[in-house]
Amino acid sequence: VAANSLLAAAMAAAPASPVFDGDVVPRIVAVIPARGGSVSVPRKNIKILQGRPLIDWVIQAAEYSGIFDEVWVSTDDDEIHMIAKKCGAKVHRRSPHTATNTASTESALVDFVKAHPNYDVLCLIQATSPLITPLDFQKGWDAMRRAKADSLVTCVRAHRFLWSVDKRSGVARAVNYDPAKRPRRQDWDGELIENGAFYFTTKEVMEREECRLGGRVALHEMEEHTFAELDSPTDWQIVANMAMIHGFWPPGSVKPEGTDESPGSAEVTILGDSKLGLAAAAGLGMGVGLGVAGVAALLAAAAAGLLRSKAAA
């Protein structure tokens, strides 16, 4: 705890980021890591969530925020590559060693910035955070700008009592409160917990530390529902339900009737370009990937005018 306090104090005492000196508008580039392999939920990054590939949710929120000069998806996978482009993002083909089960997200960021060094601020966006809205990006950037920070983390506020257990003795102790003086919710600010939705990092920090966070750190507090996980079919259904209420639906998009688990009512929407109603028998209603051939067919159909364009939607 003492070490963490010292680190927090050092970050708070760090000088203001030079990115905010002068009148030059920083060039902000977003990158969404989306590798093909997924252990907990197969093909997670393009699994259909309420009629849309998972990565489409964060791509659209980023694009409509208006703060990014470019939005990229970093992937090693052909199918994700094609779907990401269809959703309106640019695509970086990441090195294989950054897309293994043991590779860190930071390794993917370093790989990306080496290939695309033209940025002042990098925004790492997690594809598994589909409840991000354009307003979150705007407020996050405003918080970083006002603090003249080098990086920004997103958190949610949770009123949870934390405990730890000594492995040797089995004795438990409270971490963040005194059980003899248990606070009421309304009398306690709670804990700010990192939700991993997105991060801003200046080029200077990324080059110096090769880490998403460093220097003077700002924080954007998000709604509690954004602390959702997507690591199981149960998680998926919970988030799918929340996406209908809290997810970002761009102007002109149509919310599907039922859920993406309802046979016979699946509708796949790629908001970057077009929309297509498909039978659940094709596999999409159950969240099965299109496959390269399937995406190619979808693109061919679009070219032939068989899909209704976004403008006409």
VOBA-1610 file (N, C-alpha, C; in pm, whole numbers, padded with zeros to 5 digits, always signed):
BEGIN
Val+00083-00120+00000Val+00000+00000+00000Val+00086+00124+00000Ala+00196+00121+00082Ala+00286+00236+00090Ala+00352+00262-00044Ala+00393+00152-00112Ala+00457+00168-00244Ala+00361+00229-00343Asn+00234+00184-00340Asn+00134+00240-00431Asn+00110+00387-00402Ser+00111+00426-00275Ser+00091+00566-00238Ser+00205+00652-00288Leu+00327+00600-00277Leu+00444+00673-00325Leu+00438+00691-00476Leu+00395+00584-00547Leu+00383+00592-00692Leu+00278+00694-00732Ala+00163+00693-00662Ala+00056+00788-00692Ala+00103+00931-00669Ala+00179+00952-00560Ala+00229+01086-00530Ala+00328+01133-00636Ala+00411+01040-00684Ala+00509+01074-00788Ala+00439+01112-00917Met+00332+01038-00952Met+00257+01068-01073Met+00189+01203-01063Ala+00133+01232-00945Ala+00062+01359-00926Ala+00158+01477-00933Ala+00282+01454-00890Ala+00381+01562-00889Ala+00451+01580-01023Ala+00424+01491-01118Ala+00489+01499-01249Ala+00449+01629-01319Pro+00542+01687-01395Pro+00511+01812-01466Pro+00405+01790-01573Ala+00339+01898-01612Ala+00235+01891-01716Ala+00295+01843-01847Ser+00216+01769-01922Ser+00262+01715-02049Ser+00287+01826-02150Pro+00400+01819-02224Pro+00428+01920-02326Pro+00334+01914-02445Val+00255+01806-02455Val+00159+01792-02565Val+00062+01910-02567Phe+00035+01965-02448Phe-00065+02071-02437Phe-00004+02211-02437Asp+00125+02221-02468Asp+00188+02352-02480Asp+00153+02415-02615Gly+00130+02543-02616Gly+00103+02612-02742Gly-00038+02589-02793Asp-00060+02627-02918Asp-00193+02621-02978Asp-00210+02506-03076Val-00109+02421-03089Val-00116+02311-03184Val-00212+02203-03132Val-00303+02162-03217Val-00399+02057-03180Val-00331+01922-03194Pro-00326+01842-03087Pro-00260+01711-03094Pro-00329+01617-03193Arg-00249+01536-03257Arg-00302+01434-03347Arg-00330+01308-03263Ile-00458+01272-03254Ile-00499+01160-03168Ile-00538+01040-03255Val-00473+00929-03231Val-00496+00807-03308Val-00545+00698-03214Ala-00652+00630-03253Ala-00708+00520-03173Ala-00665+00387-03232Val-00637+00291-03146Val-00605+00155-03192Val-00681+00054-03106Ile-00742-00042-03173Ile-00821-00146-03108Ile-00754-00280-03134Pro-00683-00336-03036Pro-00622-00468-03056Pro-00732-00574-03067Ala-00722-00660-03167Ala-00826-00762-03187Ala-00763-00884-03254Arg-00700-00969-03174Arg-00636-01087-03230Arg-00740-01194-03261Gly-00702-01289-03343Gly-00796-01392-03385Gly-00825-01496-03277Gly-00726-01525-03194Gly-00744-01625-03091Gly-00815-01569-02970Ser-00905-01647-02913Ser-00973-01608-02789Ser-01004-01735-02712Val-00953-01744-02591Val-00965-01868-02514Val-01103-01882-02453Ser-01152-01777-02390Ser-01278-01787-02315Ser-01401-01794-02404Val-01406-01707-02505Val-01518-01705-02600Val-01458-01708-02741Pro-01470-01818-02813Pro-01410-01829-02946Pro-01456-01716-03040Arg-01358-01660-03112Arg-01384-01554-03211Arg-01457-01436-03148Lys-01425-01408-03024Lys-01495-01307-02944Lys-01503-01170-03013Asn-01392-01126-03072Asn-01387-00989-03123Asn-01483-00961-03238Ile-01529-01067-03306Ile-01627-01047-03413Ile-01756-01126-03390Lys-01769-01178-03271Lys-01895-01246-03235Lys-02007-01143-03239Ile-02123-01185-03282Ile-02235-01092-03299Ile-02298-01057-03164Leu-02305-00926-03137Leu-02369-00875-03016Leu-02482-00782-03059Gln-02604-00824-03034Gln-02722-00747-03074Gln-02713-00705-03222Gly-02683-00803-03307Gly-02686-00779-03450Gly-02562-00716-03509Arg-02459-00689-03427Arg-02338-00623-03476Arg-02214-00696-03428Pro-02109-00705-03511Pro-01983-00763-03464Pro-01934-00684-03342Leu-01875-00752-03247Leu-01834-00685-03124Leu-01747-00562-03150Ile-01650-00573-03241Ile-01561-00458-03264Ile-01635-00338-03322Asp-01749-00361-03385Asp-01823-00249-03443Asp-01870-00151-03336Trp-01900-00202-03217Trp-01950-00116-03111Trp-01849-00009-03074Val-01724-00048-03057Val-01623+00052-03018Val-01575+00134-03137Ile-01577+00074-03256Ile-01538+00150-03376Ile-01635+00266-03398Gln-01765+00238-03390Gln-01864+00343-03413Gln-01859+00451-03304Ala-01842+00410-03179Ala-01834+00507-03070Ala-01713+00597-03089Ala-01602+00540-03132Ala-01481+00619-03155Ala-01499+00715-03272Glu-01554+00665-03381Glu-01572+00748-03500Glu-01667+00865-03472Tyr-01776+00837-03404Tyr-01876+00941-03380Tyr-01836+01038-03269Ser-01730+01006-03194Ser-01684+01098-03090Ser-01625+01225-03151Gly-01570+01213-03270Gly-01514+01328-03340Gly-01378+01374-03292Ile-01315+01298-03201Ile-01186+01345-03149Ile-01066+01276-03212Phe-01091+01167-03287Phe-00979+01090-03341Phe-00949+01125-03487Asp-00821+01138-03516Asp-00780+01160-03655Asp-00788+01030-03733Glu-00763+00919-03667Glu-00772+00787-03731Glu-00815+00685-03627Val-00890+00585-03672Val-00929+00473-03587Val-00880+00345-03655Trp-00797+00269-03584Trp-00735+00148-03639Trp-00777+00025-03558Val-00779-00087-03628Val-00789-00217-03563Val-00657-00290-03591Ser-00596-00342-03487Ser-00470-00415-03500Ser-00499-00564-03486Thr-00477-00639-03593Thr-00515-00780-03591Thr-00418-00867-03670Asp-00422-00996-03642Asp-00343-01095-03714Asp-00435-01184-03797Asp-00563-01151-03802Asp-00665-01241-03853Asp-00733-01185-03978Asp-00746-01268-04083Asp-00804-01222-04209Asp-00951-01183-04196Glu-01025-01261-04122Glu-01169-01233-04107Glu-01192-01104-04030Ile-01118-01087-03921Ile-01129-00963-03843Ile-01086-00845-03928His-00982-00863-04008His-00934-00758-04099His-01047-00710-04189Met-01116-00804-04253Met-01222-00768-04347Met-01341-00701-04278Ile-01379-00753-04162Ile-01494-00698-04091Ile-01461-00559-04036Ala-01338-00542-03986Ala-01298-00411-03933Ala-01304-00304-04041Lys-01256-00337-04161Lys-01262-00241-04272Lys-01407-00211-04308Lys-01490-00314-04308Lys-01631-00296-04339Lys-01698-00204-04237Cys-01649-00210-04113Cys-01705-00124-04007Cys-01651+00017-04013Gly-01554+00043-04099Gly-01504+00178-04118Gly-01368+00208-04059Ala-01302+00108-04000Ala-01171+00129-03940Ala-01059+00100-04040Lys-00943+00158-04014Lys-00823+00118-04086Lys-00768-00006-04017Val-00684-00082-04087Val-00635-00207-04030Val-00483-00216-04033His-00427-00251-03919His-00283-00279-03906His-00266-00428-03886Arg-00181-00489-03968Arg-00153-00632-03953Arg-00042-00648-03850Arg-00078-00692-03732Arg+00018-00702-03622Arg+00108-00823-03638Ser+00225-00814-03579Ser+00323-00922-03585Ser+00271-01043-03508Pro+00297-01164-03557Pro+00246-01285-03492Pro+00285-01297-03344His+00405-01251-03307His+00449-01268-03168His+00370-01179-03072Thr+00294-01082-03125Thr+00212-00996-03039Thr+00069-01048-03028Ala+00041-01160-03093Ala-00097-01211-03097Ala-00111-01350-03036Thr-00013-01389-02954Thr-00022-01518-02886Thr-00102-01505-02757Asn-00133-01620-02696Asn-00209-01619-02571Asn-00133-01556-02455Thr+00001-01549-02469Thr+00082-01495-02360Thr+00133-01353-02389Ala+00107-01302-02507Ala+00156-01169-02543Ala+00078-01061-02468Ser+00148-00955-02428Ser+00084-00844-02358Ser+00021-00746-02457Thr-00076-00670-02408Thr-00136-00565-02491Thr-00030-00461-02527Glu+00062-00435-02432Glu+00168-00338-02460Glu+00252-00378-02579Ser+00276-00508-02598Ser+00355-00552-02713Ser+00284-00519-02843Ala+00151-00527-02843Ala+00073-00490-02961Ala+00079-00340-02986Leu+00079-00261-02878Leu+00088-00116-02893Leu+00223-00075-02950Val+00330-00134-02899Val+00464-00103-02948Val+00476-00141-03096Asp+00421-00257-03130Asp+00422-00302-03269Asp+00348-00202-03358Phe+00236-00150-03309Phe+00155-00057-03388Phe+00227+00076-03408Val+00279+00136-03301Val+00338+00269-03313Val+00469+00267-03392Lys+00537+00155-03394Lys+00657+00145-03477Lys+00621+00153-03625Ala+00504+00099-03659Ala+00459+00101-03799Ala+00386+00231-03833His+00329+00296-03731His+00249+00418-03753His+00290+00525-03651Pro+00405+00587-03670Pro+00458+00682-03571Pro+00398+00822-03577Asn+00307+00848-03672Asn+00252+00982-03688Asn+00133+01004-03594Tyr+00165+01029-03468Tyr+00062+01058-03368Tyr+00123+01139-03255Asp+00040+01211-03184Asp+00082+01281-03063Asp+00028+01212-02939Val-00093+01160-02952Val-00158+01088-02842Val-00219+00960-02899Leu-00193+00849-02831Leu-00248+00719-02871Leu-00362+00683-02776Cys-00470+00632-02832Cys-00582+00585-02749Cys-00597+00435-02769Leu-00569+00359-02666Leu-00594+00216-02667Leu-00740+00193-02630Ile-00814+00125-02718Ile-00955+00094-02692Ile-00969-00058-02688Gln-01035-00108-02583Gln-01056-00252-02572Gln-01185-00290-02644Ala-01174-00384-02737Ala-01291-00429-02813Ala-01396-00491-02723Thr-01353-00539-02605Thr-01446-00605-02513Thr-01517-00507-02421Ser-01519-00380-02460Ser-01592-00278-02383Ser-01697-00212-02472Pro-01799-00288-02514Pro-01897-00236-02611Pro-01992-00130-02557Leu-01986-00099-02428Leu-02077+00000-02371Leu-02015+00139-02365Ile-01897+00156-02425Ile-01838+00290-02438Ile-01926+00373-02531Thr-01941+00500-02499Thr-02016+00591-02586Thr-01923+00699-02640Pro-01961+00769-02745Pro-01880+00882-02793Pro-01854+00985-02684Leu-01953+01006-02596Leu-01937+01104-02489Leu-01826+01063-02392Asp-01807+00933-02372Asp-01698+00888-02285Asp-01563+00932-02341Phe-01543+00913-02471Phe-01417+00956-02532Phe-01400+01107-02520Gln-01507+01180-02543Gln-01499+01326-02535Gln-01466+01371-02393Lys-01534+01314-02294Lys-01509+01352-02155Lys-01371+01306-02109Gly-01329+01189-02156Gly-01196+01140-02120Gly-01087+01231-02173Trp-01101+01272-02299Trp-01002+01361-02358Trp-01004+01497-02289Asp-01123+01544-02253Asp-01133+01672-02184Asp-01064+01665-02047Ala-01080+01551-01977Ala-01015+01534-01847Ala-00864+01533-01861Met-00814+01467-01964Met-00669+01462-01985Met-00616+01599-02023Arg-00690+01670-02106Arg-00648+01803-02150Arg-00645+01901-02034Arg-00752+01899-01951Arg-00758+01991-01837Arg-00647+01964-01736Ala-00611+01836-01719Ala-00504+01799-01625Ala-00365+01814-01688Lys-00364+01839-01818Lys-00237+01843-01892Lys-00155+01718-01860Ala-00223+01606-01870Ala-00165+01479-01828Ala-00090+01410-01942Asp-00011+01309-01904Asp+00063+01228-02000Asp-00015+01103-02040Ser-00111+01065-01956Ser-00190+00946-01985Ser-00321+00954-01907Leu-00414+00868-01945Leu-00545+00866-01879Leu-00594+00723-01865Val-00656+00695-01751Val-00715+00564-01724Val-00865+00582-01702Thr-00944+00482-01740Thr-01088+00485-01714Thr-01120+00393-01598Cys-01212+00438-01514Cys-01249+00362-01393Cys-01399+00370-01370Val-01448+00281-01285Val-01585+00290-01235Val-01578+00297-01083Arg-01676+00359-01023Arg-01680+00370-00877Arg-01766+00256-00822Ala-01707+00179-00733Ala-01779+00066-00674Ala-01777+00075-00522His-01891+00052-00462His-01900+00051-00316His-01892-00095-00271Arg-01770-00146-00269Arg-01746-00285-00234Arg-01640-00292-00125Phe-01663-00379-00029Phe-01565-00399+00078Phe-01469-00509+00034Leu-01341-00478+00033Leu-01239-00570-00016Leu-01170-00642+00099Trp-01140-00771+00076Trp-01073-00853+00176Trp-00956-00928+00113Ser-00862-00966+00197Ser-00752-01052+00152Ser-00734-01162+00256Val-00675-01274+00212Val-00654-01387+00300Val-00507-01426+00299Asp-00447-01439+00415Asp-00309-01483+00425Asp-00300-01630+00385Lys-00215-01661+00288Lys-00208-01797+00235Lys-00158-01898+00338Arg-00073-01853+00427Arg-00019-01946+00526Arg-00116-01973+00641Ser-00167-01866+00699Ser-00252-01881+00818Ser-00400-01897+00788Gly-00441-01852+00669Gly-00583-01857+00635Gly-00662-01745+00700Val-00592-01652+00765Val-00659-01542+00833Val-00696-01432+00733Ala-00818-01385+00742Ala-00867-01281+00651Ala-00860-01144+00718Arg-00839-01042+00635Arg-00840-00906+00689Arg-00904-00812+00587Ala-00970-00710+00638Ala-01031-00610+00552Ala-00923-00521+00491Val-00938-00487+00365Val-00836-00410+00295Val-00869-00261+00294Asn-00996-00228+00269Asn-01029-00087+00245Asn-01131-00028+00342Tyr-01152-00094+00457Tyr-01242-00035+00557Tyr-01218-00102+00693Asp-01270-00041+00795Asp-01262-00094+00931Asp-01395-00160+00964Pro-01398-00294+00978Pro-01525-00362+01007Pro-01595-00309+01132Ala-01519-00254+01226Ala-01579-00200+01348Ala-01647-00065+01323Lys-01616-00008+01207Lys-01676+00122+01170Lys-01729+00114+01027Arg-01809+00013+01003Arg-01860-00010+00867Arg-01936+00113+00816Pro-01888+00174+00706Pro-01953+00296+00656Pro-02082+00265+00580Arg-02176+00357+00584Arg-02295+00347+00499Arg-02257+00391+00358Arg-02327+00339+00260Arg-02296+00371+00120Arg-02296+00522+00097Gln-02394+00591+00153Gln-02408+00734+00128Gln-02301+00817+00199Asp-02228+00753+00292Asp-02123+00824+00364Asp-01983+00789+00313Trp-01977+00710+00207Trp-01848+00657+00160Trp-01837+00678+00009Asp-01724+00730-00035Asp-01703+00754-00179Asp-01679+00627-00257Gly-01651+00517-00189Gly-01626+00391-00258Gly-01485+00385-00313Glu-01462+00289-00402Glu-01330+00268-00463Glu-01340+00291-00614Leu-01239+00352-00671Leu-01231+00366-00816Leu-01155+00245-00871Ile-01223+00168-00954Ile-01166+00044-01006Ile-01147+00055-01157Glu-01029+00022-01202Glu-00998+00029-01346Glu-01089-00067-01422Asn-01157-00015-01524Asn-01247-00101-01602Asn-01190-00141-01737Gly-01074-00087-01774Gly-01006-00130-01896Gly-01074-00089-02025Ala-01162+00011-02022Ala-01235+00049-02143Ala-01144+00114-02247Phe-01075+00221-02206Phe-00980+00286-02297Phe-00876+00364-02218Tyr-00766+00395-02285Tyr-00654+00467-02224Tyr-00600+00567-02325Phe-00562+00684-02278Phe-00488+00780-02360Phe-00343+00780-02314Thr-00251+00787-02410Thr-00107+00789-02379Thr-00037+00882-02476Thr+00043+00974-02423Thr+00119+01062-02513Thr+00232+00983-02579Lys+00276+01033-02691Lys+00385+00968-02765Lys+00511+00962-02680Glu+00537+01067-02605Glu+00656+01071-02521Glu+00657+00956-02421Val+00545+00934-02353Val+00536+00825-02256Val+00545+00689-02324Met+00477+00673-02437Met+00480+00545-02506Met+00622+00509-02552Glu+00693+00609-02604Glu+00829+00582-02651Glu+00924+00557-02534Arg+00903+00629-02424Arg+00995+00618-02311Arg+00970+00493-02227Glu+00843+00460-02204Glu+00810+00355-02110Glu+00748+00231-02174Glu+00704+00243-02300Glu+00638+00132-02369Glu+00526+00074-02281Cys+00448+00167-02226Cys+00338+00131-02137Cys+00222+00226-02160Arg+00100+00178-02142Arg-00018+00261-02166Arg-00034+00374-02064Leu+00022+00356-01946Leu+00011+00456-01840Leu+00148+00498-01789Gly+00164+00627-01766Gly+00290+00676-01714Gly+00288+00826-01699Gly+00386+00880-01629Gly+00392+01024-01609Gly+00276+01074-01526Arg+00222+01186-01566Arg+00109+01249-01497Arg-00020+01184-01548Val-00093+01114-01461Val-00208+01034-01502Val-00340+01103-01465Ala-00429+01115-01563Ala-00564+01166-01539Ala-00660+01047-01535Leu-00783+01072-01492Leu-00880+00963-01478Leu-01017+01009-01527His-01083+00921-01602His-01221+00945-01644His-01309+00840-01578Glu-01405+00886-01497Glu-01495+00794-01428Glu-01613+00762-01518Met-01637+00633-01540Met-01746+00588-01626Met-01859+00528-01542Glu-01972+00504-01608Glu-02088+00447-01539Glu-02057+00305-01492Glu-02121+00265-01383Glu-02091+00135-01322Glu-02119+00018-01416His-02216+00033-01506His-02248-00079-01595His-02135-00110-01695Thr-02040-00019-01710Thr-01930-00043-01803Thr-01824-00135-01744Phe-01845-00180-01620Phe-01751-00272-01557Phe-01787-00417-01591Ala-01856-00439-01699Ala-01900-00573-01739Ala-01786-00652-01800Glu-01787-00783-01779Glu-01689-00874-01837Glu-01753-00946-01955Leu-01668-00998-02044Leu-01718-01077-02157Leu-01634-01205-02170Asp-01641-01286-02066Asp-01557-01405-02061Asp-01634-01536-02061Ser-01766-01530-02076Ser-01846-01652-02077Ser-01977-01624-02151Pro-02048-01730-02191Pro-02179-01711-02255Pro-02276-01634-02167Thr-02268-01654-02036Thr-02355-01580-01944Thr-02322-01432-01947Asp-02192-01400-01943Asp-02150-01260-01955Asp-02205-01199-02082Trp-02198-01275-02190Trp-02239-01225-02321Trp-02386-01186-02320Gln-02470-01271-02261Gln-02613-01242-02258Gln-02643-01119-02172Ile-02572-01107-02061Ile-02591-00992-01973Ile-02556-00863-02046Val-02439-00863-02112Val-02394-00743-02184Val-02485-00715-02303Ala-02533-00820-02369Ala-02625-00801-02483Ala-02750-00727-02438Asn-02802-00764-02323Asn-02920-00695-02270Asn-02890-00550-02236Met-02773-00526-02176Met-02736-00390-02139Met-02709-00304-02262Ala-02659-00367-02367Ala-02627-00291-02489Ala-02751-00229-02552Met-02865-00293-02537Met-02989-00238-02591Met-03023-00105-02526Ile-02985-00090-02398Ile-03018+00031-02323Ile-02901+00129-02320His-02780+00077-02291His-02666+00164-02265His-02568+00174-02381Gly-02577+00084-02479Gly-02483+00087-02590Gly-02508+00203-02685Phe-02407+00236-02765Phe-02420+00346-02860Phe-02478+00294-02992Trp-02590+00351-03030Trp-02655+00320-03157Trp-02647+00444-03245Pro-02563+00442-03349Pro-02548+00561-03434Pro-02679+00601-03500Pro-02691+00728-03538Pro-02811+00775-03608Pro-02839+00689-03732Gly-02964+00649-03747Gly-03001+00570-03863Gly-02996+00421-03840Ser-02934+00378-03730Ser-02928+00235-03703Ser-03059+00188-03642Val-03088+00060-03660Val-03213+00003-03612Val-03182-00107-03511Lys-03238-00096-03392Lys-03217-00200-03292Lys-03293-00325-03333Pro-03226-00443-03325Pro-03293-00567-03364Pro-03400-00606-03264Glu-03500-00677-03310Glu-03603-00729-03220Glu-03550-00858-03159Gly-03570-00877-03030Gly-03515-00993-02963Gly-03366-00974-02940Thr-03295-01081-02912Thr-03151-01076-02888Thr-03079-01156-02993Asp-02946-01148-02991Asp-02867-01221-03089Asp-02870-01371-03062Glu-02935-01416-02955Glu-02947-01559-02928Glu-03085-01611-02969Ser-03169-01525-03030Ser-03305-01567-03066Ser-03309-01624-03206Pro-03332-01755-03222Pro-03338-01816-03356Pro-03444-01749-03442Gly-03408-01725-03567Gly-03504-01674-03662Gly-03517-01523-03664Ser-03451-01454-03571Ser-03468-01309-03567Ser-03335-01234-03576Ala-03231-01306-03618Ala-03098-01243-03621Ala-03087-01144-03735Glu-03031-01031-03704Glu-03006-00931-03807Glu-02865-00878-03787Val-02781-00894-03887Val-02643-00851-03875Val-02629-00711-03931Thr-02576-00621-03850Thr-02560-00483-03891Thr-02413-00446-03888Ile-02362-00399-03998Ile-02229-00343-04001Ile-02246-00196-04031Leu-02241-00114-03926Leu-02282+00024-03935Leu-02187+00110-04015Gly-02065+00061-04035Gly-01972+00139-04114Gly-02016+00148-04259Asp-02105+00060-04301Asp-02142+00061-04442Asp-02288+00022-04464Ser-02327-00098-04422Ser-02457-00146-04465Ser-02516-00247-04370Lys-02632-00298-04408Lys-02711-00379-04318Lys-02774-00494-04394Leu-02779-00611-04328Leu-02833-00727-04396Leu-02906-00816-04297Gly-03032-00851-04327Gly-03104-00945-04242Gly-03069-01086-04286Leu-03030-01172-04192Leu-02991-01308-04223Leu-03065-01405-04132Ala-03093-01522-04180Ala-03158-01623-04098Ala-03061-01676-03994Ala-03112-01711-03879Ala-03026-01765-03774Ala-02962-01896-03820Ala-03024-01962-03913Ala-02969-02087-03964Ala-02833-02068-04027Ala-02803-01947-04069Ala-02672-01919-04128Ala-02563-01914-04022Gly-02602-01919-03896Gly-02503-01923-03789Gly-02483-01791-03721Leu-02520-01682-03784Leu-02492-01551-03728Leu-02575-01522-03605Gly-02697-01571-03603Gly-02782-01546-03488Gly-02727-01609-03361Met-02646-01713-03377Met-02586-01778-03261Met-02446-01726-03235Gly-02407-01622-03307Gly-02277-01561-03280Gly-02163-01632-03349Val-02189-01717-03447Val-02082-01786-03517Val-02023-01692-03620Gly-01890-01694-03639Gly-01825-01603-03732Gly-01870-01626-03875Leu-01863-01522-03953Leu-01901-01532-04092Leu-01807-01623-04170Gly-01679-01620-04134Gly-01580-01688-04215Gly-01540-01598-04330Val-01417-01615-04380Val-01367-01529-04487Val-01456-01535-04609Ala-01500-01657-04643Ala-01585-01672-04760Ala-01718-01601-04739Gly-01771-01610-04615Gly-01897-01545-04586Gly-01888-01394-04595Val-01780-01339-04544Val-01762-01195-04553Val-01745-01151-04697Ala-01672-01232-04773Ala-01653-01200-04914Ala-01787-01197-04987Ala-01873-01292-04953Ala-02006-01294-05014Ala-02086-01172-04974Leu-02074-01133-04846Leu-02145-01015-04798Leu-02099-00891-04873Leu-01968-00879-04891Leu-01913-00764-04963Leu-01959-00764-05109Ala-01961-00882-05168Ala-02005-00892-05307Ala-02152-00852-05320Ala-02231-00893-05220Ala-02373-00857-05221Ala-02390-00706-05210Ala-02308-00646-05125Ala-02315-00501-05108Ala-02283-00430-05239Ala-02179-00480-05306Ala-02138-00419-05432Ala-02246-00432-05538Ala-02321-00541-05528Ala-02426-00564-05627Ala-02554-00488-05595Gly-02552-00418-05483Gly-02670-00338-05448Gly-02777-00415-05376Leu-02738-00536-05322Leu-02837-00616-05254Leu-02853-00575-05108Leu-02763-00489-05062Leu-02771-00440-04925Leu-02818-00296-04925Arg-02896-00262-04827Arg-02941-00125-04811Arg-02828-00043-04749Ser-02789+00067-04811Ser-02676+00145-04762Ser-02711+00220-04637Lys-02608+00261-04564Lys-02627+00335-04439Lys-02703+00465-04466Ala-02671+00528-04576Ala-02736+00655-04607Ala-02886+00640-04627Ala-02925+00523-04679Ala-03066+00501-04707Ala-03139+00446-04586Ala-03060+00402-04483Ala-03121+00340-04367Ala-03203+00440-04287
//
